[in-house]
Amino acid sequence: MLVDPSDPQDIAAGLLRLVGPGNQWLQFEKAGRQRVLDRYTWEQTAAGYLRVLEQVLAARLPIPAYFWDPKPENEPSLGSLASVWPSGG
């Protein structure tokens, strides 16, 4: 249920749609539970890590020195990481 978080009347209307007559709440509950079961499992988490590792290996992206020698002077800036990592990665 999407509502304007800065509009108390819209928030109230959204809540009333969920808990009002009918089975709207049950539909949201079922869809939300299924979404969690489909997306947030250990298998999905592991598959996500594997995809990132495959991207890194395929692109041969440089690994910052910090990961080999974690000292403050080796810590990469966000700008340097953004320059080597593809957007959306």
Summary of the structure (lengths in Angstrom):
residues: 89
radius of gyration: 21.8
end to end distance: 28.5
largest distance: 61.1
contacts: 156
relative contact order: 0.07
helix: 66%
strand: 0%
